[in-house]
């Protein structure tokens, strides 16, 4: 299961905005990532004699972090009058927002991989609404033709909003005509694909299965062509 690191206000990118460290030991501990990097390894943290803090200590530290971050936000200039560039103190906050969304997406994928009897309904979580009693009631999707055109991707360094490093610069791409779905893919529309991928032998003679396999192959080939065009 993915575990989000405890936020450290004295670690980058908050460091330039915070004068005093709250707990140097905790901050050194929590800044260690989960990726297997030689410079960011968790091997030393797995030793039996490693001084892991108690849960109550971590909760108390989080409360102090929250208090420090709130005080920092209140001292910042009005965001409506200050462009959020890399020099802005708001940059760290926006990075935190975006990072948290990544963890939510990762957790959603991991939850889908669990056995269904291990997934619990949490009252505090709002589930997505459904308007269909079953797959047969899902709206029929259709393809909309999109004419060929030129797409300009990327944004300048002084763009007044947060961005990841791969969003900057500029690339112009000539896009051939294509078709796009008029609706987001529903669970009902995706279900036959899942069934075919799960049991390809049983559905080998199905015309619908063959069509789905061809569509899947075409999608992979198109993805590779798009990837190659960026190299």
MDAnalysis code that builds the backbone (N, CA, C; Angstrom):
import MDAnalysis as mda
import numpy as np

u = mda.Universe.empty(693, n_residues=231, atom_resindex=np.repeat(np.arange(231), 3), trajectory=True)
u.add_TopologyAttr("name", ["N", "CA", "C"] * 231)
u.add_TopologyAttr("resid", np.arange(1, 232))
u.add_TopologyAttr("resname", ["UNK", "UNK", "UNK", "UNK", "UNK", "UNK", "UNK", "UNK", "UNK", "UNK", "UNK", "UNK", "UNK", "UNK", "UNK", "UNK", "UNK", "UNK", "UNK", "UNK", "UNK", "UNK", "UNK", "UNK", "UNK", "UNK", "UNK", "UNK", "UNK", "UNK", "UNK", "UNK", "UNK", "UNK", "UNK", "UNK", "UNK", "UNK", "UNK", "UNK", "UNK", "UNK", "UNK", "UNK", "UNK", "UNK", "UNK", "UNK", "UNK", "UNK", "UNK", "UNK", "UNK", "UNK", "UNK", "UNK", "UNK", "UNK", "UNK", "UNK", "UNK", "UNK", "UNK", "UNK", "UNK", "UNK", "UNK", "UNK", "UNK", "UNK", "UNK", "UNK", "UNK", "UNK", "UNK", "UNK", "UNK", "UNK", "UNK", "UNK", "UNK", "UNK", "UNK", "UNK", "UNK", "UNK", "UNK", "UNK", "UNK", "UNK", "UNK", "UNK", "UNK", "UNK", "UNK", "UNK", "UNK", "UNK", "UNK", "UNK", "UNK", "UNK", "UNK", "UNK", "UNK", "UNK", "UNK", "UNK", "UNK", "UNK", "UNK", "UNK", "UNK", "UNK", "UNK", "UNK", "UNK", "UNK", "UNK", "UNK", "UNK", "UNK", "UNK", "UNK", "UNK", "UNK", "UNK", "UNK", "UNK", "UNK", "UNK", "UNK", "UNK", "UNK", "UNK", "UNK", "UNK", "UNK", "UNK", "UNK", "UNK", "UNK", "UNK", "UNK", "UNK", "UNK", "UNK", "UNK", "UNK", "UNK", "UNK", "UNK", "UNK", "UNK", "UNK", "UNK", "UNK", "UNK", "UNK", "UNK", "UNK", "UNK", "UNK", "UNK", "UNK", "UNK", "UNK", "UNK", "UNK", "UNK", "UNK", "UNK", "UNK", "UNK", "UNK", "UNK", "UNK", "UNK", "UNK", "UNK", "UNK", "UNK", "UNK", "UNK", "UNK", "UNK", "UNK", "UNK", "UNK", "UNK", "UNK", "UNK", "UNK", "UNK", "UNK", "UNK", "UNK", "UNK", "UNK", "UNK", "UNK", "UNK", "UNK", "UNK", "UNK", "UNK", "UNK", "UNK", "UNK", "UNK", "UNK", "UNK", "UNK", "UNK", "UNK", "UNK", "UNK", "UNK", "UNK", "UNK", "UNK", "UNK", "UNK", "UNK", "UNK", "UNK", "UNK", "UNK", "UNK", "UNK", "UNK"])
u.atoms.positions = np.array([
    [0.853, -1.199, 0.000],
    [0.000, 0.000, 0.000],
    [0.882, 1.240, 0.000],
    [0.475, 2.243, -0.741],
    [1.253, 3.472, -0.799],
    [1.036, 4.292, 0.466],
    [2.128, 4.747, 1.047],
    [2.046, 5.568, 2.254],
    [2.634, 6.936, 1.948],
    [1.830, 7.959, 2.092],
    [2.294, 9.304, 1.810],
    [3.249, 9.763, 2.904],
    [4.426, 10.278, 2.534],
    [5.338, 10.774, 3.567],
    [4.707, 11.889, 4.394],
    [5.097, 11.960, 5.641],
    [4.611, 13.034, 6.503],
    [5.200, 14.349, 5.999],
    [4.368, 15.386, 5.789],
    [4.890, 16.645, 5.269],
    [5.889, 17.288, 6.220],
    [6.955, 17.799, 5.645],
    [8.003, 18.444, 6.440],
    [8.125, 19.903, 6.021],
    [7.720, 20.841, 6.827],
    [7.760, 22.239, 6.419],
    [9.164, 22.780, 6.233],
    [10.165, 22.136, 6.822],
    [11.527, 22.646, 6.668],
    [12.282, 21.928, 5.557],
    [11.585, 21.051, 4.821],
    [12.198, 20.377, 3.677],
    [11.787, 21.116, 2.407],
    [12.580, 21.027, 1.335],
    [12.199, 21.656, 0.079],
    [10.855, 21.113, -0.349],
    [9.959, 21.953, -0.951],
    [10.221, 23.349, -1.302],
    [9.793, 24.363, -0.241],
    [9.439, 23.897, 0.988],
    [9.040, 24.824, 2.049],
    [10.233, 25.496, 2.720],
    [11.401, 24.905, 2.579],
    [12.558, 25.369, 3.339],
    [12.818, 26.871, 3.253],
    [12.746, 27.489, 2.054],
    [13.024, 28.923, 2.003],
    [12.010, 29.777, 2.760],
    [10.844, 29.198, 3.074],
    [9.774, 29.974, 3.692],
    [9.699, 29.793, 5.205],
    [10.412, 28.807, 5.741],
    [10.321, 28.497, 7.166],
    [11.657, 28.789, 7.836],
    [11.615, 29.563, 8.907],
    [12.852, 29.983, 9.561],
    [13.422, 28.882, 10.461],
    [12.563, 28.218, 11.247],
    [13.035, 27.246, 12.233],
    [12.514, 25.851, 11.914],
    [13.353, 24.850, 12.148],
    [12.944, 23.472, 11.975],
    [12.114, 23.051, 13.192],
    [11.134, 22.202, 12.960],
    [10.262, 21.757, 14.044],
    [10.864, 20.567, 14.781],
    [11.334, 19.582, 14.030],
    [11.970, 18.411, 14.618],
    [12.958, 17.854, 13.598],
    [14.243, 18.183, 13.709],
    [15.236, 17.756, 12.712],
    [15.283, 16.243, 12.505],
    [15.133, 15.464, 13.587],
    [15.203, 14.007, 13.454],
    [14.032, 13.485, 12.629],
    [12.821, 13.926, 12.961],
    [11.646, 13.495, 12.215],
    [11.757, 13.932, 10.755],
    [12.232, 15.136, 10.524],
    [12.281, 15.652, 9.161],
    [13.299, 14.899, 8.313],
    [14.405, 14.491, 8.927],
    [15.371, 13.671, 8.202],
    [14.777, 12.304, 7.896],
    [14.029, 11.773, 8.845],
    [13.399, 10.471, 8.666],
    [12.328, 10.507, 7.581],
    [11.458, 11.527, 7.630],
    [10.316, 11.566, 6.727],
    [10.661, 12.035, 5.317],
    [11.826, 12.649, 5.147],
    [12.183, 13.087, 3.801],
    [12.674, 11.926, 2.944],
    [12.953, 10.777, 3.573],
    [13.385, 9.605, 2.827],
    [12.228, 9.072, 2.003],
    [12.460, 8.871, 0.724],
    [11.403, 8.427, -0.163],
    [11.258, 6.923, -0.202],
    [10.292, 6.460, -0.964],
    [10.047, 5.026, -1.087],
    [10.672, 4.466, -2.355],
    [11.235, 5.300, -3.211],
    [11.868, 4.831, -4.430],
    [13.228, 4.222, -4.100],
    [13.575, 3.203, -4.855],
    [14.852, 2.543, -4.621],
    [15.961, 3.325, -5.323],
    [16.422, 4.352, -4.710],
    [17.515, 5.161, -5.225],
    [18.709, 5.037, -4.278],
    [19.905, 5.062, -4.833],
    [21.088, 4.946, -3.992],
    [21.207, 6.117, -3.024],
    [20.700, 7.291, -3.439],
    [20.787, 8.473, -2.598],
    [19.552, 8.641, -1.725],
    [18.574, 7.752, -1.877],
    [17.311, 7.907, -1.168],
    [16.811, 6.536, -0.731],
    [17.685, 5.773, -0.101],
    [17.374, 4.384, 0.219],
    [16.736, 4.252, 1.598],
    [15.845, 3.276, 1.713],
    [15.197, 3.004, 2.997],
    [15.808, 1.792, 3.704],
    [16.931, 1.267, 3.173],
    [17.505, 0.067, 3.772],
    [17.854, 0.277, 5.240],
    [18.453, 1.429, 5.554],
    [18.861, 1.678, 6.940],
    [17.653, 1.757, 7.873],
    [16.477, 2.110, 7.309],
    [15.289, 2.259, 8.147],
    [14.642, 0.918, 8.478],
    [15.103, -0.173, 7.860],
    [14.494, -1.479, 8.073],
    [15.150, -2.259, 9.221],
    [16.253, -1.733, 9.759],
    [16.929, -2.447, 10.837],
    [16.054, -2.505, 12.087],
    [16.132, -3.607, 12.802],
    [15.292, -3.794, 13.986],
    [15.561, -2.761, 15.069],
    [16.798, -2.271, 15.131],
    [17.135, -1.328, 16.192],
    [16.955, 0.125, 15.752],
    [16.344, 0.325, 14.579],
    [16.138, 1.712, 14.141],
    [15.088, 2.378, 15.024],
    [15.355, 3.615, 15.386],
    [14.478, 4.318, 16.343],
    [13.264, 4.924, 15.638],
    [12.296, 4.064, 15.326],
    [11.055, 4.573, 14.750],
    [10.229, 5.257, 15.838],
    [9.605, 6.390, 15.521],
    [8.777, 7.079, 16.533],
    [7.463, 6.347, 16.761],
    [6.861, 6.638, 17.891],
    [5.535, 6.108, 18.172],
    [4.498, 6.862, 17.334],
    [3.359, 6.209, 17.103],
    [2.306, 6.837, 16.285],
    [1.865, 8.160, 16.908],
    [1.725, 8.184, 18.225],
    [1.287, 9.405, 18.906],
    [2.285, 10.546, 18.682],
    [3.564, 10.208, 18.628],
    [4.587, 11.234, 18.393],
    [4.464, 11.804, 16.983],
    [4.175, 10.931, 16.022],
    [4.019, 11.385, 14.642],
    [2.768, 12.259, 14.509],
    [1.695, 11.855, 15.172],
    [0.456, 12.646, 15.133],
    [0.701, 14.031, 15.723],
    [1.437, 14.096, 16.831],
    [1.741, 15.391, 17.449],
    [2.608, 16.236, 16.526],
    [3.548, 15.587, 15.846],
    [4.401, 16.318, 14.910],
    [3.575, 16.869, 13.745],
    [2.661, 16.055, 13.237],
    [1.794, 16.512, 12.138],
    [0.979, 17.734, 12.552],
    [0.512, 17.749, 13.786],
    [-0.251, 18.896, 14.269],
    [0.605, 20.155, 14.270],
    [1.861, 20.024, 14.672],
    [2.769, 21.173, 14.654],
    [3.044, 21.633, 13.223],
    [3.197, 20.657, 12.319],
    [3.415, 20.995, 10.912],
    [2.218, 21.782, 10.366],
    [1.021, 21.299, 10.660],
    [-0.181, 21.968, 10.183],
    [-0.254, 23.396, 10.699],
    [0.055, 23.572, 11.971],
    [0.028, 24.908, 12.568],
    [1.034, 25.830, 11.875],
    [2.241, 25.295, 11.585],
    [3.268, 26.104, 10.935],
    [2.878, 26.462, 9.508],
    [2.278, 25.511, 8.787],
    [1.890, 25.768, 7.397],
    [0.748, 26.780, 7.341],
    [-0.211, 26.673, 8.247],
    [-1.317, 27.638, 8.265],
    [-0.794, 29.039, 8.547],
    [0.132, 29.151, 9.497],
    [0.723, 30.461, 9.795],
    [1.485, 30.992, 8.585],
    [2.136, 30.115, 7.857],
    [2.874, 30.511, 6.656],
    [1.927, 31.027, 5.582],
    [0.810, 30.334, 5.396],
    [-0.165, 30.751, 4.377],
    [-0.756, 32.111, 4.725],
    [-1.071, 32.309, 5.999],
    [-1.669, 33.585, 6.408],
    [-0.714, 34.751, 6.216],
    [0.589, 34.477, 6.224],
    [1.577, 35.546, 6.061],
    [1.907, 35.814, 4.600],
    [1.372, 35.009, 3.699],
    [1.683, 35.172, 2.276],
    [0.888, 36.324, 1.673],
    [1.387, 36.885, 0.559],
    [0.641, 37.954, -0.107],
    [-0.647, 37.425, -0.718],
    [-1.529, 38.342, -1.077],
    [-2.813, 37.971, -1.674],
    [-2.559, 37.224, -2.985],
    [-3.007, 35.963, -3.110],
    [-2.730, 35.213, -4.340],
    [-3.413, 35.800, -5.565],
    [-4.459, 36.595, -5.356],
    [-5.131, 37.213, -6.496],
    [-4.295, 38.321, -7.115],
    [-3.316, 38.796, -6.379],
    [-2.483, 39.892, -6.870],
    [-1.044, 39.450, -7.121],
    [-0.739, 38.188, -6.864],
    [0.636, 37.695, -7.008],
    [0.650, 36.502, -7.953],
    [1.293, 36.604, -9.104],
    [1.352, 35.453, -10.011],
    [2.108, 34.294, -9.367],
    [1.607, 33.091, -9.547],
    [2.224, 31.910, -8.950],
    [3.285, 31.385, -9.921],
    [4.482, 31.903, -9.782],
    [5.624, 31.426, -10.556],
    [6.540, 30.629, -9.626],
    [7.674, 30.154, -10.142],
    [8.573, 29.349, -9.314],
    [9.190, 30.163, -8.185],
    [9.154, 31.480, -8.278],
    [9.685, 32.328, -7.206],
    [8.646, 32.626, -6.143],
    [7.396, 32.232, -6.392],
    [6.315, 32.538, -5.459],
    [6.304, 31.568, -4.288],
    [5.999, 32.045, -3.063],
    [5.872, 31.121, -1.922],
    [4.696, 30.161, -2.088],
    [3.746, 30.490, -2.976],
    [2.612, 29.601, -3.207],
    [3.000, 28.371, -4.019],
    [4.169, 28.420, -4.665],
    [4.588, 27.300, -5.508],
    [4.618, 25.992, -4.720],
    [5.133, 26.045, -3.488],
    [5.220, 24.841, -2.660],
    [3.835, 24.288, -2.340],
    [2.863, 25.163, -2.101],
    [1.518, 24.701, -1.791],
    [0.896, 23.993, -2.985],
    [1.028, 24.599, -4.169],
    [0.456, 23.990, -5.364],
    [1.128, 22.647, -5.658],
    [2.428, 22.569, -5.420],
    [3.126, 21.300, -5.614],
    [2.573, 20.244, -4.660],
    [2.295, 20.652, -3.416],
    [1.705, 19.717, -2.462],
    [0.324, 19.254, -2.894],
    [-0.504, 20.178, -3.418],
    [-1.836, 19.797, -3.903],
    [-1.726, 18.747, -5.006],
    [-0.860, 19.028, -5.987],
    [-0.712, 18.120, -7.114],
    [-0.139, 16.778, -6.672],
    [0.798, 16.809, -5.742],
    [1.415, 15.570, -5.255],
    [0.384, 14.705, -4.536],
    [-0.490, 15.341, -3.784],
    [-1.505, 14.581, -3.057],
    [-2.459, 13.897, -4.025],
    [-2.773, 14.560, -5.140],
    [-3.640, 13.936, -6.141],
    [-2.993, 12.690, -6.729],
    [-1.669, 12.716, -6.881],
    [-0.961, 11.546, -7.396],
    [-1.145, 10.362, -6.455],
    [-1.036, 10.618, -5.137],
    [-1.207, 9.543, -4.172],
    [-2.638, 9.020, -4.171],
    [-3.615, 9.892, -4.363],
    [-5.002, 9.441, -4.419],
    [-5.224, 8.540, -5.627],
    [-4.642, 8.911, -6.760],
    [-4.779, 8.092, -7.965],
    [-4.090, 6.739, -7.782],
    [-2.884, 6.755, -7.190],
    [-2.171, 5.503, -6.946],
    [-2.971, 4.603, -6.006],
    [-3.534, 5.185, -4.957],
    [-4.319, 4.401, -4.009],
    [-5.546, 3.802, -4.686],
    [-6.177, 4.547, -5.586],
    [-7.354, 4.044, -6.286],
    [-7.001, 2.816, -7.126],
    [-5.837, 2.864, -7.787],
    [-5.399, 1.715, -8.582],
    [-5.136, 0.510, -7.687],
    [-4.464, 0.730, -6.550],
    [-4.162, -0.369, -5.641],
    [-5.433, -0.980, -5.052],
    [-6.423, -0.140, -4.758],
    [-7.684, -0.647, -4.219],
    [-8.377, -1.543, -5.245],
    [-8.297, -1.175, -6.536],
    [-8.908, -1.989, -7.585],
    [-8.244, -3.366, -7.699],
    [-7.008, -3.483, -7.260],
    [-6.296, -4.755, -7.348],
    [-6.571, -5.672, -6.156],
    [-7.265, -5.178, -5.156],
    [-7.566, -5.986, -3.977],
    [-8.726, -6.950, -4.243],
    [-8.787, -8.070, -3.523],
    [-9.986, -8.919, -3.594],
    [-11.193, -8.106, -3.150],
    [-12.326, -8.341, -3.783],
    [-13.502, -7.514, -3.524],
    [-13.928, -7.585, -2.065],
    [-13.705, -8.736, -1.400],
    [-14.113, -8.841, 0.004],
    [-13.175, -8.084, 0.938],
    [-12.055, -7.601, 0.421],
    [-11.120, -6.823, 1.238],
    [-11.346, -5.319, 1.084],
    [-12.264, -4.925, 0.205],
    [-12.549, -3.506, -0.022],
    [-13.752, -3.096, 0.816],
    [-13.556, -2.120, 1.666],
    [-14.614, -1.667, 2.565],
    [-15.162, -0.323, 2.100],
    [-16.413, -0.092, 2.355],
    [-17.038, 1.195, 2.056],
    [-16.833, 2.119, 3.253],
    [-16.114, 3.202, 3.028],
    [-15.802, 4.138, 4.102],
    [-16.822, 5.283, 4.063],
    [-17.538, 5.515, 5.152],
    [-18.585, 6.552, 5.137],
    [-18.054, 7.936, 4.759],
    [-16.790, 8.215, 5.135],
    [-16.235, 9.545, 4.860],
    [-15.863, 9.738, 3.389],
    [-15.793, 8.669, 2.605],
    [-15.439, 8.761, 1.193],
    [-16.706, 8.885, 0.357],
    [-16.728, 9.855, -0.502],
    [-17.868, 10.029, -1.401],
    [-17.634, 9.227, -2.677],
    [-18.486, 8.266, -2.942],
    [-18.333, 7.442, -4.131],
    [-18.955, 8.132, -5.338],
    [-18.460, 7.761, -6.507],
    [-18.995, 8.344, -7.732],
    [-20.428, 7.904, -7.969],
    [-21.304, 8.789, -8.412],
    [-22.709, 8.408, -8.618],
    [-22.863, 7.510, -9.843],
    [-23.853, 6.651, -9.836],
    [-24.190, 5.843, -10.995],
    [-25.646, 6.095, -11.348],
    [-25.905, 6.167, -12.628],
    [-27.263, 6.466, -13.086],
    [-27.858, 5.285, -13.857],
    [-27.177, 4.133, -13.792],
    [-27.618, 2.976, -14.554],
    [-27.846, 1.795, -13.621],
    [-28.911, 1.084, -13.851],
    [-29.197, -0.103, -13.050],
    [-28.299, -1.256, -13.440],
    [-27.814, -1.267, -14.671],
    [-26.947, -2.346, -15.158],
    [-26.242, -1.928, -16.424],
    [-25.353, -2.776, -16.947],
    [-24.603, -2.423, -18.155],
    [-25.473, -2.069, -19.351],
    [-26.633, -2.730, -19.452],
    [-27.498, -2.474, -20.609],
    [-28.063, -1.052, -20.617],
    [-28.078, -0.416, -19.451],
    [-28.648, 0.930, -19.351],
    [-27.629, 2.034, -19.605],
    [-26.378, 1.674, -19.800],
    [-25.340, 2.689, -20.021],
    [-25.571, 3.389, -21.353],
    [-25.295, 4.693, -21.447],
    [-25.505, 5.412, -22.709],
    [-24.564, 4.908, -23.791],
    [-25.061, 4.859, -25.016],
    [-24.242, 4.420, -26.147],
    [-23.250, 5.515, -26.510],
    [-22.008, 5.141, -26.657],
    [-20.966, 6.096, -27.025],
    [-20.870, 6.196, -28.546],
    [-20.340, 7.277, -29.020],
    [-20.158, 7.466, -30.456],
    [-18.877, 8.242, -30.698],
    [-18.339, 8.129, -31.904],
    [-17.103, 8.808, -32.257],
    [-17.405, 10.103, -33.006],
    [-16.675, 11.139, -32.641],
    [-16.842, 12.453, -33.262],
    [-15.593, 12.749, -34.092],
    [-15.746, 13.074, -35.371],
    [-14.559, 13.374, -36.191],
    [-13.920, 14.702, -35.784],
    [-12.601, 14.698, -35.698],
    [-11.835, 15.900, -35.384],
    [-10.904, 16.173, -36.566],
    [-11.013, 17.335, -37.199],
    [-10.186, 17.603, -38.381],
    [-8.712, 17.744, -38.037],
    [-7.877, 17.579, -39.032],
    [-6.436, 17.745, -38.842],
    [-6.127, 19.189, -38.455],
    [-5.060, 19.376, -37.721],
    [-4.713, 20.723, -37.285],
    [-3.352, 20.750, -36.615],
    [-3.010, 21.904, -36.126],
    [-1.722, 22.101, -35.467],
    [-1.947, 22.308, -33.978],
    [-1.222, 21.575, -33.166],
    [-1.316, 21.702, -31.711],
    [-0.002, 22.253, -31.172],
    [-0.117, 23.280, -30.333],
    [1.062, 23.871, -29.703],
    [1.035, 23.486, -28.232],
    [2.018, 22.732, -27.810],
    [2.081, 22.217, -26.444],
    [3.155, 22.947, -25.645],
    [2.946, 23.002, -24.318],
    [3.938, 23.621, -23.446],
    [3.570, 25.044, -23.076],
    [4.304, 25.589, -22.102],
    [4.062, 26.957, -21.666],
    [5.378, 27.602, -21.259],
    [5.451, 28.927, -21.276],
    [6.705, 29.613, -20.932],
    [6.988, 29.555, -19.440],
    [8.243, 29.816, -19.075],
    [8.668, 29.740, -17.681],
    [7.956, 30.742, -16.788],
    [7.554, 31.885, -17.352],
    [6.911, 32.916, -16.538],
    [5.392, 32.774, -16.513],
    [4.855, 31.627, -16.947],
    [3.413, 31.420, -16.923],
    [2.925, 31.462, -15.475],
    [1.889, 32.243, -15.174],
    [1.501, 32.484, -13.763],
    [0.674, 31.373, -13.123],
    [1.149, 30.138, -13.207],
    [0.501, 29.048, -12.483],
    [1.497, 27.918, -12.323],
    [1.198, 27.003, -11.402],
    [2.109, 25.900, -11.139],
    [2.192, 24.970, -12.342],
    [3.355, 24.349, -12.526],
    [3.525, 23.348, -13.571],
    [4.666, 22.415, -13.241],
    [4.547, 21.161, -13.657],
    [5.656, 20.229, -13.518],
    [6.702, 20.542, -14.576],
    [7.913, 20.022, -14.374],
    [9.007, 20.397, -15.262],
    [8.755, 20.024, -16.712],
    [7.999, 18.937, -16.971],
    [7.770, 18.528, -18.350],
    [6.652, 19.307, -19.034],
    [6.098, 20.311, -18.370],
    [5.065, 21.146, -18.977],
    [5.641, 22.390, -19.643],
    [6.927, 22.639, -19.450],
    [7.525, 23.874, -19.962],
    [8.244, 23.627, -21.282],
    [8.580, 24.726, -21.935],
    [9.111, 24.623, -23.283],
    [7.969, 24.679, -24.273],
    [8.246, 24.433, -25.521],
    [7.188, 24.497, -26.530],
    [7.479, 23.495, -27.636],
    [6.427, 22.822, -28.083],
    [6.527, 21.881, -29.192],
    [5.282, 22.003, -30.045],
    [5.477, 22.177, -31.327],
    [4.373, 22.265, -32.276],
    [4.252, 20.942, -33.014],
    [3.055, 20.405, -33.030],
    [2.813, 19.095, -33.631],
    [1.693, 19.201, -34.648],
    [1.930, 18.652, -35.831],
    [0.877, 18.549, -36.841],
    [0.088, 17.277, -36.569],
    [-1.174, 17.430, -36.204],
    [-2.000, 16.297, -35.810],
    [-2.918, 15.911, -36.965],
    [-2.842, 14.665, -37.432],
    [-3.750, 14.238, -38.504],
    [-5.180, 14.128, -37.994],
    [-6.112, 14.050, -38.909],
    [-7.518, 13.910, -38.528],
    [-7.719, 12.609, -37.735],
    [-8.586, 12.666, -36.763],
    [-8.856, 11.482, -35.956],
    [-10.277, 11.551, -35.435],
    [-10.690, 10.504, -34.736],
    [-12.007, 10.457, -34.125],
    [-11.849, 10.300, -32.623],
    [-12.706, 10.972, -31.888],
    [-12.672, 10.904, -30.424],
    [-14.056, 10.539, -29.915],
    [-14.086, 9.811, -28.810],
    [-15.361, 9.424, -28.218],
    [-16.097, 10.655, -27.709],
    [-17.395, 10.663, -27.904],
    [-18.199, 11.801, -27.447],
    [-18.420, 11.767, -25.944],
    [-18.292, 10.603, -25.331],
    [-18.475, 10.448, -23.889],
    [-17.257, 9.761, -23.297],
    [-17.061, 9.936, -22.002],
    [-16.040, 9.170, -21.308],
    [-16.401, 7.690, -21.360],
    [-15.398, 6.835, -21.409],
    [-15.643, 5.394, -21.453],
    [-16.301, 4.951, -20.144],
    [-17.447, 4.321, -20.246],
    [-18.158, 3.859, -19.055],
    [-17.657, 2.472, -18.659],
    [-17.989, 2.073, -17.433],
    [-17.647, 0.723, -16.989],
    [-18.294, -0.321, -17.883],
    [-19.519, -0.065, -18.316],
    [-20.224, -1.014, -19.179],
    [-19.529, -1.141, -20.533],
    [-19.031, -0.056, -21.066],
    [-18.339, -0.098, -22.350],
    [-16.990, -0.795, -22.225],
    [-16.340, -0.646, -21.077],
    [-15.025, -1.239, -20.872],
    [-15.111, -2.715, -20.484],
    [-16.265, -3.149, -19.975],
    [-16.415, -4.512, -19.476],
    [-16.090, -5.584, -20.520],
    [-16.597, -5.509, -21.760],
    [-16.244, -6.547, -22.741],
    [-14.740, -6.648, -22.985],
    [-14.058, -5.530, -22.972],
    [-12.613, -5.542, -23.155],
    [-11.936, -6.302, -22.009],
    [-12.387, -6.052, -20.782],
    [-11.819, -6.742, -19.632],
    [-12.086, -8.238, -19.728],
    [-13.286, -8.588, -20.121],
    [-13.644, -10.004, -20.220],
    [-12.822, -10.710, -21.287],
    [-12.599, -10.058, -22.401],
    [-11.808, -10.649, -23.475],
    [-10.359, -10.799, -23.065],
    [-9.815, -9.792, -22.408],
    [-8.420, -9.866, -21.977],
    [-8.239, -10.918, -20.888],
    [-9.280, -11.156, -20.093],
    [-9.181, -12.123, -19.002],
    [-9.293, -13.553, -19.518],
    [-10.053, -13.754, -20.570],
    [-10.254, -15.105, -21.093],
    [-10.208, -15.079, -22.618],
    [-9.049, -14.805, -23.220],
    [-8.973, -14.677, -24.683],
    [-9.283, -15.978, -25.412],
    [-8.921, -17.131, -24.843],
    [-9.146, -18.395, -25.543],
    [-10.633, -18.694, -25.674],
    [-11.378, -18.435, -24.605],
    [-12.803, -18.742, -24.615],
    [-13.575, -17.865, -25.592],
    [-13.034, -16.688, -25.870],
    [-13.752, -15.757, -26.739],
    [-13.051, -15.578, -28.077],
    [-12.169, -16.531, -28.437],
    [-11.356, -16.355, -29.643],
    [-12.200, -16.307, -30.904],
    [-13.318, -17.011, -30.903],
    [-14.154, -17.063, -32.100],
    [-15.207, -15.977, -32.132],
    [-15.213, -15.117, -31.128],
    [-16.219, -14.062, -31.075],
    [-15.821, -12.909, -31.977],
    [-16.728, -12.495, -32.822],
    [-16.430, -11.362, -33.701],
    [-16.173, -10.107, -32.890],
    [-16.945, -9.968, -31.806],
    [-16.753, -8.795, -30.955],
    [-15.386, -8.839, -30.288],
    [-14.958, -10.061, -29.910],
    [-13.649, -10.195, -29.288],
    [-12.549, -9.824, -30.260],
    [-12.668, -10.285, -31.487],
    [-11.659, -9.955, -32.497],
    [-11.606, -8.453, -32.733],
    [-12.781, -7.839, -32.760],
    [-12.821, -6.395, -32.964],
    [-12.128, -5.666, -31.822],
    [-12.362, -6.119, -30.583],
    [-11.730, -5.491, -29.436],
    [-10.220, -5.686, -29.458],
    [-9.775, -6.883, -29.844],
    [-8.340, -7.128, -29.918],
    [-7.683, -6.261, -30.976],
    [-8.364, -6.092, -32.121],
    [-7.808, -5.228, -33.163],
    [-7.755, -3.788, -32.678],
    [-8.812, -3.357, -31.962],
    [-8.834, -1.989, -31.447],
    [-7.718, -1.784, -30.431],
    [-7.504, -2.811, -29.604],
    [-6.429, -2.720, -28.617],
    [-5.068, -2.629, -29.302],
    [-4.839, -3.464, -30.305],
    [-3.581, -3.425, -31.042],
    [-3.368, -2.097, -31.738],
    [-4.441, -1.551, -32.326],
    [-4.327, -0.258, -32.994],
    [-4.015, 0.850, -32.001],
    [-4.622, 0.754, -30.815],
    [-4.369, 1.779, -29.795],
    [-2.922, 1.738, -29.334],
    [-2.387, 0.526, -29.147],
    [-0.987, 0.400, -28.734],
    [-0.062, 0.929, -29.816],
    [-0.352, 0.576, -31.082],
    [0.486, 1.051, -32.178],
    [0.449, 2.567, -32.289],
    [-0.749, 3.136, -32.116],
    [-0.869, 4.602, -32.181],
    [-0.097, 5.255, -31.046],
    [-0.169, 4.647, -29.833],
    [0.556, 5.200, -28.700],
    [2.059, 5.197, -28.969],
    [2.549, 4.110, -29.580],
    [3.971, 4.037, -29.877],
    [4.371, 5.061, -30.925],
    [3.496, 5.288, -31.919],
    [3.804, 6.300, -32.931],
    [3.849, 7.684, -32.315],
    [2.885, 7.966, -31.427],
    [2.869, 9.268, -30.761],
    [4.113, 9.424, -29.902],
    [4.509, 8.356, -29.180],
    [5.693, 8.419, -28.341],
    [6.938, 8.667, -29.192],
    [7.016, 8.002, -30.342],
    [8.171, 8.162, -31.205],
    [8.271, 9.582, -31.760],
    [7.095, 10.205, -32.005],
    [7.106, 11.548, -32.571],
    [7.655, 12.574, -31.593],
    [7.679, 12.213, -30.305],
    [8.191, 13.145, -29.286],
    [9.674, 12.959, -29.063],
    [10.264, 11.890, -29.590],
    [11.686, 11.620, -29.346],
    [12.563, 12.494, -30.215],
])
